[in-house]
Amino acid sequence: MITTVKALVLAGGSGTRLRPITHTSAKQLVPVANKPVLFYGLEAIADTGITEVGIVVGDTGEEIRRAVGDGSAFGLDVTYIPQHAPLGLAHAVLVARDYLGDDDFVMYLGDNFIIGGITDLVSTFREQRPDAQILLTAVADPAAFGVAELDGHGRLIGLEEKPARPKSDMALVGVYLFTREVHAAVRAVKPSRRGELEITHALQWLMDRGKDVRTTVITGYWKDTGNVADMLEVNRAVLENVEACAEGSVDSGSEIIGRVSVAAGARVRRSRIVGPAIIGRGTLVTDSYIGPSTAVAEDCRIERSEIAFSIVLRGATISGVRRIEASLIGRSAEITPAGTVPRAHRLVLGDHSKVTICS
């Protein structure tokens, strides 16, 4: 008997750690290597052979719908599931109850990134069908995650959500696999001190009742792309595998070093680009330096400037700026030098912005 496995992708949430970018855009659609983070997850799900995917959406639902459509571009059949407020991962399972039915499912957080995909994990789950399967990885700051406590034999004995004093450094990665047993668990748990229905509490509820909750420790690359530093690190990791490509126009006065992808319609003039890097369609680079681990999206303009280890979103302009690094530049942003007199900083910043200035 072939067991049906669906996927539940969580694409709600407000993305507070990526503000001000996420004031106007869904955090799951912020791109790394010029492709939205969410798309990498959908591709990983499609690679497992799963075709039925429910996407839980919140305030940015319309933007997610426009980007993903019916899922056919990924080989998926997508259903959208509204969540009126981000009340926790267990709450997302609750609101998706009718869609999931009694089928097994993978729950995938749409802003997570895992190199290597989840195909082997899903294959093992199909064969063994524990009541729940979770992924763990060692992290430097476990207090920021759900944390698993393991005994001396590596068996799971307890779970906590963002504990003040973590009992281990093993964090829950944003991929979970469940049978229908989880539905009773998410109905039973109460809101946490954060006011959310925590999936760690639901998993603990299953364990307390003798259900089979298994763990897989991953040693490969995983990131929760919820903040700028992690976005830049994921961008760097993905660009390490970029293929050199020059579909656009590069003049004889320019120098391309290493793995650099210049998309069709992009133009590079009198500039130096050191890979790994990617230049999007319609972008113009003139008299500039673009350093390693930089992704420049479509329709940007970079002139007489230097930038490295950064992400530049669609339509941005950087003109006459000596050096930018470790930065996330928003859509249609404009960066230009200030006048020399008087010497002052002139800023227009969105809510919760963070700026580092050399003064």
Residue pairs with C-beta under 8 A, 6 or more apart in sequence:
3 103
3 104
3 126
3 129
4 52
4 103
4 104
5 48
5 50
5 103
5 104
5 105
5 106
5 122
5 125
5 126
6 50
6 52
6 53
6 54
6 99
6 100
6 103
6 104
6 105
6 106
7 45
7 50
7 52
7 53
7 54
7 105
7 106
7 107
7 108
8 53
8 54
8 56
8 92
8 93
8 96
8 99
8 100
8 105
8 106
8 107
8 108
9 38
9 41
9 42
9 45
9 53
9 54
9 55
9 56
9 107
9 108
9 109
9 110
10 56
10 89
10 92
10 107
10 108
10 109
10 110
11 26
11 28
11 38
11 55
11 56
11 57
11 58
11 60
11 64
11 110
12 56
12 57
12 58
12 59
12 60
12 61
12 83
12 86
12 92
13 27
13 58
13 86
13 111
14 22
14 27
14 58
14 59
14 86
15 21
15 22
15 26
15 27
15 111
15 226
16 22
16 352
17 226
17 227
17 228
18 27
18 30
18 226
18 227
18 228
18 231
18 328
19 350
19 351
19 352
19 353
20 330
20 349
20 350
20 351
20 352
20 353
21 27
21 30
21 313
21 328
21 330
22 30
23 350
23 351
24 330
24 331
25 60
25 63
25 331
26 38
26 60
26 63
26 64
26 67
27 37
27 111
27 225
27 226
28 36
28 37
28 38
28 64
28 110
28 111
29 36
29 37
29 38
29 60
29 63
29 64
29 67
30 36
30 37
30 225
30 231
30 311
30 313
30 328
31 37
31 295
31 297
31 311
31 313
32 40
32 113
32 225
32 231
32 234
32 235
32 238
32 295
32 311
33 235
33 238
33 239
33 242
33 278
33 295
34 278
34 280
34 295
34 296
34 297
34 298
36 67
37 110
37 111
37 112
37 113
37 225
37 231
37 234
38 64
38 67
38 68
38 110
38 111
39 74
40 113
41 108
41 109
41 110
41 112
41 113
42 53
42 68
42 71
42 74
42 76
43 74
44 108
44 114
44 117
44 118
44 119
45 53
45 74
45 76
45 106
45 108
45 118
46 74
46 75
46 76
47 117
47 118
47 119
48 106
48 117
48 118
48 119
48 122
48 123
49 122
50 76
50 106
50 122
51 75
51 76
51 77
52 76
52 77
52 79
53 71
53 76
53 77
53 78
53 79
54 78
54 79
54 80
54 81
54 96
54 99
54 100
55 64
55 68
55 78
55 79
55 80
55 81
55 110
56 81
56 82
56 83
56 92
56 95
56 96
57 64
57 65
57 80
57 81
57 82
57 83
58 82
58 83
58 84
58 85
58 86
61 80
61 82
64 80
65 80
68 74
68 78
69 78
70 77
70 78
71 77
71 78
79 99
81 95
81 96
81 99
82 95
83 91
83 92
83 95
86 196
87 191
87 195
87 196
87 197
88 191
88 192
88 194
88 196
88 197
88 198
88 199
89 107
89 109
89 176
89 196
89 197
89 198
89 199
90 185
90 186
90 189
90 196
90 197
90 198
90 199
90 201
90 202
91 186
91 196
91 197
92 107
93 100
93 107
93 178
93 182
93 183
93 186
93 199
93 202
94 186
94 187
94 197
97 183
100 180
100 183
101 180
102 180
103 180
104 125
104 126
104 129
104 177
104 178
104 179
104 180
105 177
105 178
106 118
106 122
106 125
106 175
106 176
106 177
107 175
107 176
107 177
107 178
107 199
108 118
108 174
108 175
109 174
109 175
109 224
111 174
111 224
111 225
111 226
112 173
112 174
112 175
112 222
112 223
112 224
112 225
113 221
113 222
113 223
113 224
113 225
113 234
114 173
114 175
114 218
114 220
114 221
114 222
115 220
115 221
115 222
115 237
116 220
116 221
118 175
121 133
121 135
121 175
121 177
121 216
122 177
124 133
124 216
125 133
125 177
128 214
129 179
130 179
130 212
130 213
130 214
131 178
131 179
131 181
131 182
131 206
131 211
131 212
131 213
132 176
132 177
132 178
132 179
132 181
132 182
132 203
132 206
132 211
132 212
132 213
132 214
133 176
133 177
133 178
133 213
133 214
133 215
133 216
134 148
134 156
134 172
134 173
134 176
134 177
134 203
134 213
134 214
134 215
134 216
135 172
135 173
135 175
135 176
135 215
135 216
135 217
135 218
135 222
136 148
136 170
136 171
136 172
136 173
136 215
136 216
136 217
136 218
137 170
137 171
137 173
137 217
137 218
137 219
137 222
138 169
138 170
138 171
138 217
139 145
139 169
139 170
139 171
140 169
142 163
142 166
142 168
142 169
142 170
142 171
143 162
143 163
143 164
143 165
143 166
144 162
144 171
145 162
145 171
145 172
145 224
146 159
146 160
146 161
146 162
146 171
146 172
146 198
146 199
146 200
147 159
147 160
147 161
147 162
147 163
147 166
147 167
147 168
147 169
147 170
147 171
147 172
148 156
148 158
148 159
148 168
148 170
148 171
148 172
148 215
149 156
149 157
149 158
149 159
149 160
149 167
149 168
149 170
150 156
150 157
150 168
150 170
150 215
151 157
154 215
154 217
156 207
156 213
156 214
156 215
158 167
158 204
158 207
159 172
159 200
159 201
159 203
159 204
159 207
160 166
160 167
160 200
161 192
161 194
161 198
161 200
161 201
162 194
170 217
172 200
173 218
173 222
174 224
176 199
181 206
181 211
182 202
182 206
185 202
185 203
185 205
185 206
186 197
186 199
186 202
188 202
188 205
189 197
189 198
189 201
189 202
189 205
190 197
190 201
191 197
192 198
192 201
203 213
206 213
207 213
221 237
223 230
223 233
223 234
223 237
224 230
225 231
225 234
228 328
231 311
231 328
232 293
232 309
232 310
232 311
232 326
232 328
235 293
235 295
235 311
236 276
236 293
236 309
239 259
239 275
239 276
239 277
239 278
239 292
239 293
239 294
239 295
240 276
242 259
242 260
242 261
242 275
242 276
242 277
242 278
243 259
243 261
244 258
244 259
244 260
244 261
244 275
245 260
245 261
245 262
245 263
246 256
246 260
246 262
247 262
247 263
247 264
247 266
248 262
248 263
248 264
248 265
248 266
248 267
248 268
248 279
248 281
249 262
249 266
249 267
249 268
250 256
250 262
250 268
251 268
251 269
251 270
253 269
253 270
254 268
254 269
254 270
254 271
254 272
254 273
255 271
255 272
255 273
256 262
256 268
256 273
256 275
257 272
257 273
257 274
257 275
258 274
258 275
258 276
258 277
258 292
259 275
259 276
259 277
260 273
260 274
260 275
260 276
260 277
260 278
260 279
261 277
261 278
261 279
262 268
262 273
262 279
263 278
263 279
263 280
263 281
263 283
263 298
264 281
265 281
265 282
266 279
266 280
266 281
266 282
266 283
266 284
266 285
267 283
267 284
267 285
267 286
268 279
268 285
268 286
269 284
269 285
269 286
269 287
270 286
270 287
271 285
271 286
271 287
271 288
271 289
271 290
272 288
272 289
272 290
273 279
273 285
273 289
273 290
274 289
274 290
274 291
274 292
275 292
276 292
276 293
277 290
277 291
277 292
277 293
277 294
277 295
277 296
278 294
278 295
278 296
279 285
279 290
279 296
280 295
280 296
280 297
280 298
280 299
280 300
280 314
281 298
281 299
282 298
282 299
283 296
283 297
283 298
283 299
283 300
283 301
283 302
284 300
284 301
284 302
284 303
285 296
285 302
285 303
286 302
286 303
286 304
287 303
287 304
288 302
288 303
288 304
288 305
288 306
288 307
288 318
289 305
289 306
289 307
289 308
290 296
290 302
290 306
290 307
290 308
291 306
291 307
291 308
291 309
291 325
292 308
292 309
293 308
293 309
293 310
294 307
294 308
294 309
294 310
294 311
294 312
295 310
295 311
295 312
296 302
296 312
297 312
297 313
297 314
297 315
297 316
298 314
298 315
299 314
299 315
300 312
300 314
300 315
300 316
300 317
300 318
301 316
301 317
301 318
301 319
302 312
302 317
302 318
302 319
303 318
303 319
303 320
304 319
304 320
304 321
305 318
305 319
305 320
305 321
305 322
305 324
305 335
306 321
306 322
306 323
306 324
307 318
307 321
307 323
307 324
307 325
307 327
308 324
308 325
309 325
309 326
310 324
310 325
310 326
310 327
310 328
310 329
311 327
311 328
311 329
312 318
312 329
313 328
313 329
313 330
313 331
313 333
314 331
314 332
315 331
315 332
316 329
316 330
316 331
316 332
316 333
316 334
316 335
317 332
317 333
317 334
317 335
317 336
318 324
318 329
318 335
319 334
319 335
319 336
320 336
320 337
321 335
321 336
321 337
322 337
324 335
329 335
338 344
338 345
338 346
345 357
345 359
347 355
349 355
